[in-house]
Amino acid sequence: MAANTTSDAITYIRLSVVAALATIILKFIAWWLSGSVSLLSDAMESFVNLAGAIFALVMLKIAAEPPDADHPWGHNKAEYFSSGFEGSLIFVAAGAILWAAIPRLFAPQPLESLGIGLWFSAASTAINFATAITLRRAGKRLHSVVLEADSAHLMTDVWTSVGVVGGLIGVMLTGWLWLDAVIAILVALHILSEGWKLMSGAVGGLMDHAMDADEILQIKQILRNYAERNVHYRHLLTRRSGTQRFAHVDILVPGDWSVEIAHTLLDEIEARIAAEVHGTQTTTHLEPVYCVLNTAPPAATKPVAAARSPQE
């Protein structure tokens, strides 16, 4: 990750930490005033937000470290540990919520000052919503796995809070105290699904997942633009590592080209891909067209005849 990109991402993660602290305070005030177990479950999820944001901050700093002898490709994959850690914390939070909610299902408790508590919960929801939108936009702009994961989790928290508030309004209108416990259990099941998505995404990143389809299409279009110069390609391979993108491709050129001309072309291709596809680091391998087409090499003084494009 470039230094300026890392600096920006760290700034946004610090915003997430501040937002998590604010929502923890507001949600625990809401729970303390009302005694609602569903508001307590919502507050506990905010602790996950805080722990996840702090861990993400640490992982971003590790990912920003330059390559070294033991890590020649850099430390970008540290970002995926953040997503996996946050997903595992969600599982722990969901278990704690279920532990507190299930007994209340069979022994409902009266709720006090519920109206005031809901106002505090609504304020915390507004903070989370604004932070989630900000992180999502920054994550897409900076191509940061950490920011996108944190945004997704915060948006889950937003919908959780909306569901809790709506359900508690239902308790106020109907007097069904058991509905409080049901809401908390539904919250736990909902955030479990989000935790699974985060952990699955982290595993996919650590397993060298290919670049996104639209990014691969961009690379292919760049390479196809050289066909009019009898330059083709094959064996395009890509992978993602945190915010970094890597590509490897065989470039097929006329056999009578000099090393200098061919090398200049490869530099041009690598630079274009880096400029147009999020700084993708491309490794190219040079081959003559006639070797791939199984034809005899042309005479050194004659240009290679136009040939069909080899299979990608």
C-alpha positions as CSV (number, residue, x, y, z in Angstrom):
1,M,0.0,0.0,0.0
2,A,1.3,3.4,-0.9
3,A,2.3,5.7,2.0
4,N,-0.4,8.3,1.3
5,T,-3.0,5.6,0.9
6,T,-2.0,4.1,4.2
7,S,-2.1,7.5,5.9
8,D,-5.6,8.1,4.6
9,A,-6.9,4.6,5.6
10,I,-5.4,5.1,9.1
11,T,-7.2,8.4,9.5
12,Y,-10.5,6.8,8.6
13,I,-10.0,3.9,11.0
14,R,-9.3,6.4,13.8
15,L,-12.7,7.9,12.9
16,S,-14.2,4.5,13.4
17,V,-12.5,4.2,16.8
18,V,-14.0,7.5,18.0
19,A,-17.4,6.6,16.6
20,A,-17.3,3.2,18.4
21,L,-16.5,4.9,21.8
22,A,-19.3,7.4,21.3
23,T,-21.9,4.7,20.4
24,I,-20.8,2.5,23.4
25,I,-21.5,5.3,25.8
26,L,-24.9,6.1,24.2
27,K,-26.0,2.5,24.0
28,F,-25.1,1.6,27.5
29,I,-26.9,4.7,28.8
30,A,-29.9,3.5,26.8
31,W,-29.6,0.0,28.4
32,W,-29.0,1.4,31.9
33,L,-32.1,3.6,31.7
34,S,-34.4,0.9,30.3
35,G,-33.1,-2.5,31.4
36,S,-33.8,-3.8,27.9
37,V,-31.8,-6.9,27.0
38,S,-32.1,-6.1,23.3
39,L,-30.6,-2.7,23.9
40,L,-27.8,-4.5,25.9
41,S,-27.2,-6.8,22.9
42,D,-26.9,-3.7,20.7
43,A,-24.4,-2.1,23.1
44,M,-22.3,-5.3,23.2
45,E,-22.0,-5.3,19.4
46,S,-20.4,-1.8,19.7
47,F,-17.6,-3.3,21.8
48,V,-16.9,-5.5,18.8
49,N,-16.8,-2.4,16.6
50,L,-14.3,-0.8,19.0
51,A,-12.1,-3.9,19.2
52,G,-12.3,-4.5,15.5
53,A,-11.3,-0.9,14.7
54,I,-8.3,-0.9,17.1
55,F,-7.1,-4.2,15.6
56,A,-7.6,-2.8,12.1
57,L,-5.5,0.2,13.0
58,V,-2.7,-2.2,14.0
59,M,-3.0,-4.3,10.9
60,L,-2.9,-1.2,8.6
61,K,0.4,-0.1,10.2
62,I,1.8,-3.6,9.6
63,A,0.5,-3.7,6.0
64,A,2.2,-0.3,5.4
65,E,5.7,-1.7,6.2
66,P,8.0,-1.9,3.2
67,P,9.1,-5.3,1.8
68,D,12.0,-6.9,3.6
69,A,14.2,-10.0,3.3
70,D,11.5,-12.3,4.9
71,H,8.6,-10.6,3.1
72,P,9.8,-9.6,-0.3
73,W,6.2,-9.0,-1.6
74,G,5.4,-6.7,1.4
75,H,2.9,-7.1,4.3
76,N,-0.4,-6.3,2.5
77,K,-2.1,-9.5,3.6
78,A,-2.1,-8.3,7.2
79,E,-5.4,-6.5,6.3
80,Y,-7.1,-9.8,6.0
81,F,-6.3,-10.7,9.6
82,S,-8.3,-7.7,10.6
83,S,-11.4,-8.9,8.8
84,G,-11.0,-12.4,10.3
85,F,-10.5,-11.0,13.8
86,E,-13.5,-8.8,13.5
87,G,-15.6,-11.8,12.3
88,S,-14.5,-13.9,15.2
89,L,-15.3,-11.2,17.7
90,I,-18.8,-11.1,16.2
91,F,-19.2,-14.8,17.0
92,V,-18.2,-14.1,20.6
93,A,-20.6,-11.2,20.9
94,A,-23.5,-13.2,19.4
95,G,-22.9,-16.0,22.0
96,A,-22.9,-13.5,24.8
97,I,-26.2,-11.9,23.5
98,L,-27.8,-15.3,23.3
99,W,-26.6,-16.1,26.9
100,A,-28.3,-13.0,28.2
101,A,-31.4,-13.2,26.1
102,I,-32.6,-16.8,26.3
103,P,-33.3,-16.7,30.1
104,R,-35.3,-13.4,29.5
105,L,-37.4,-15.2,26.9
106,F,-38.8,-17.5,29.7
107,A,-38.8,-14.9,32.4
108,P,-39.5,-11.5,30.9
109,Q,-38.5,-8.4,33.0
110,P,-40.3,-5.0,33.1
111,L,-38.7,-2.2,31.1
112,E,-38.2,1.3,32.6
113,S,-37.7,4.7,30.9
114,L,-37.9,2.9,27.6
115,G,-38.7,6.1,25.6
116,I,-35.7,8.0,26.8
117,G,-33.5,5.0,26.2
118,L,-34.7,4.8,22.6
119,W,-33.6,8.4,22.0
120,F,-30.0,7.5,23.1
121,S,-30.1,4.4,20.9
122,A,-31.3,6.5,17.9
123,A,-28.4,9.0,18.4
124,S,-25.9,6.2,18.4
125,T,-27.5,4.7,15.2
126,A,-27.1,8.1,13.4
127,I,-23.4,8.2,14.3
128,N,-22.8,4.6,13.1
129,F,-24.7,5.3,9.8
130,A,-22.6,8.4,9.0
131,T,-19.4,6.6,9.9
132,A,-20.3,3.5,7.8
133,I,-21.1,5.6,4.7
134,T,-17.8,7.5,5.1
135,L,-15.8,4.4,5.5
136,R,-17.5,2.7,2.5
137,R,-16.7,5.5,0.2
138,A,-13.1,5.7,1.4
139,G,-12.7,1.9,1.1
140,K,-13.8,1.9,-2.5
141,R,-11.6,4.9,-3.3
142,L,-8.5,3.5,-1.6
143,H,-9.3,-0.1,-2.4
144,S,-8.9,-1.0,1.3
145,V,-10.2,-4.3,2.5
146,V,-10.0,-3.1,6.1
147,L,-12.2,0.0,5.5
148,E,-14.7,-1.9,3.5
149,A,-15.0,-4.6,6.1
150,D,-15.4,-2.1,8.9
151,S,-18.0,-0.2,6.9
152,A,-20.0,-3.5,6.3
153,H,-19.9,-4.3,10.0
154,L,-21.0,-0.8,11.0
155,M,-23.9,-0.9,8.5
156,T,-24.9,-4.2,10.1
157,D,-24.9,-2.5,13.4
158,V,-27.1,0.3,12.0
159,W,-29.8,-2.2,10.8
160,T,-29.5,-4.1,14.0
161,S,-30.2,-0.9,16.0
162,V,-33.1,0.0,13.7
163,G,-34.6,-3.4,14.3
164,V,-34.1,-3.1,18.1
165,V,-35.7,0.3,18.2
166,G,-38.6,-0.8,16.1
167,G,-39.1,-3.9,18.2
168,L,-39.1,-2.0,21.5
169,I,-41.6,0.4,20.1
170,G,-43.7,-2.7,19.5
171,V,-43.2,-3.7,23.2
172,M,-44.4,-0.2,24.3
173,L,-47.5,-0.5,22.1
174,T,-48.4,-4.1,22.9
175,G,-47.0,-4.7,26.4
176,W,-45.5,-8.0,25.3
177,L,-42.3,-8.1,27.4
178,W,-41.1,-11.3,25.9
179,L,-40.7,-9.5,22.6
180,D,-37.6,-7.8,24.0
181,A,-35.8,-11.2,24.3
182,V,-36.9,-12.3,20.9
183,I,-35.5,-9.1,19.3
184,A,-32.1,-9.8,21.1
185,I,-32.0,-13.4,19.8
186,L,-32.8,-12.2,16.2
187,V,-30.0,-9.6,16.6
188,A,-27.5,-12.4,17.6
189,L,-28.5,-14.5,14.6
190,H,-28.2,-11.6,12.3
191,I,-24.7,-10.6,13.3
192,L,-23.6,-14.2,13.2
193,S,-24.3,-14.1,9.4
194,E,-22.2,-10.9,9.1
195,G,-19.4,-12.5,11.1
196,W,-19.4,-15.5,8.7
197,K,-19.1,-13.2,5.7
198,L,-16.2,-11.3,7.2
199,M,-14.3,-14.5,8.0
200,S,-15.0,-16.0,4.6
201,G,-13.7,-12.9,2.9
202,A,-10.5,-13.0,5.0
203,V,-9.9,-16.6,4.1
204,G,-10.5,-15.8,0.4
205,G,-7.9,-13.1,0.6
206,L,-5.3,-15.2,2.3
207,M,-5.9,-17.9,-0.4
208,D,-4.7,-15.5,-3.2
209,H,-8.1,-14.8,-4.7
210,A,-8.1,-13.4,-8.3
211,M,-8.6,-9.7,-9.0
212,D,-12.2,-8.6,-9.6
213,A,-13.7,-9.4,-13.0
214,D,-13.9,-5.7,-14.0
215,E,-10.2,-5.2,-13.2
216,I,-9.2,-8.3,-15.2
217,L,-11.3,-7.0,-18.1
218,Q,-9.5,-3.7,-18.0
219,I,-6.1,-5.5,-18.2
220,K,-7.3,-7.7,-21.1
221,Q,-8.5,-4.6,-23.0
222,I,-5.1,-2.9,-22.6
223,L,-3.3,-6.0,-23.9
224,R,-5.7,-6.4,-26.9
225,N,-4.9,-2.8,-28.0
226,Y,-1.4,-4.1,-29.0
227,A,-2.8,-6.7,-31.5
228,E,-2.6,-4.3,-34.4
229,R,1.2,-4.3,-33.8
230,N,1.2,-8.1,-34.0
231,V,1.7,-8.3,-30.3
232,H,-0.5,-10.8,-28.4
233,Y,-0.7,-12.3,-25.0
234,R,-1.6,-15.5,-23.1
235,H,-1.7,-17.0,-19.6
236,L,-2.9,-14.0,-17.8
237,L,-2.9,-14.7,-14.0
238,T,-3.9,-12.3,-11.3
239,R,-4.2,-12.1,-7.5
240,R,-5.1,-9.7,-4.8
241,S,-3.2,-9.0,-1.6
242,G,-4.8,-6.4,0.6
243,T,-4.9,-3.2,-1.4
244,Q,-2.2,-4.5,-3.8
245,R,-3.0,-6.2,-7.2
246,F,-0.6,-8.5,-9.0
247,A,-0.7,-9.8,-12.6
248,H,1.5,-12.1,-14.6
249,V,1.2,-12.5,-18.4
250,D,3.1,-13.8,-21.4
251,I,3.6,-11.2,-24.1
252,L,4.1,-12.6,-27.6
253,V,6.0,-10.4,-30.1
254,P,7.4,-10.8,-33.6
255,G,10.5,-12.9,-33.6
256,D,12.6,-10.4,-35.5
257,W,12.2,-7.7,-32.9
258,S,15.4,-6.6,-31.1
259,V,15.7,-7.1,-27.3
260,E,15.7,-3.3,-26.8
261,I,12.4,-2.9,-28.7
262,A,10.8,-5.8,-26.9
263,H,11.9,-4.6,-23.5
264,T,10.7,-1.1,-24.2
265,L,7.3,-2.5,-25.1
266,L,7.1,-4.6,-21.9
267,D,7.9,-1.5,-19.8
268,E,5.1,0.4,-21.6
269,I,2.6,-2.4,-21.0
270,E,3.5,-2.7,-17.3
271,A,3.3,1.1,-16.9
272,R,-0.1,1.3,-18.6
273,I,-1.6,-1.5,-16.4
274,A,-0.2,0.2,-13.3
275,A,-1.7,3.6,-14.3
276,E,-5.1,2.3,-15.3
277,V,-5.8,-0.6,-13.0
278,H,-5.1,0.6,-9.4
279,G,-1.4,0.4,-9.5
280,T,-1.3,-3.3,-10.4
281,Q,2.2,-4.7,-10.3
282,T,2.6,-6.7,-13.5
283,T,5.3,-9.2,-14.3
284,T,5.7,-10.0,-18.0
285,H,7.3,-12.9,-19.8
286,L,8.5,-12.4,-23.4
287,E,8.0,-15.0,-26.1
288,P,8.1,-14.9,-29.9
289,V,4.8,-15.3,-31.7
290,Y,6.1,-18.1,-34.0
291,C,7.0,-20.4,-31.0
292,V,3.5,-20.3,-29.8
293,L,2.0,-20.8,-33.3
294,N,4.3,-23.7,-34.0
295,T,5.6,-22.2,-37.2
296,A,9.1,-21.8,-38.5
297,P,11.0,-18.7,-37.4
298,P,10.9,-15.9,-40.0
299,A,14.1,-14.7,-41.7
300,A,15.8,-12.0,-39.7
301,T,15.3,-9.5,-42.5
302,K,11.6,-10.1,-43.0
303,P,8.7,-8.9,-40.8
304,V,6.5,-11.5,-39.3
305,A,3.3,-12.0,-41.2
306,A,0.1,-11.1,-39.4
307,A,-1.0,-14.1,-37.4
308,R,-4.1,-15.1,-35.5
309,S,-4.2,-14.2,-31.8
310,P,-3.1,-17.1,-29.7
311,Q,-5.7,-18.5,-27.3
312,E,-5.7,-16.6,-24.0
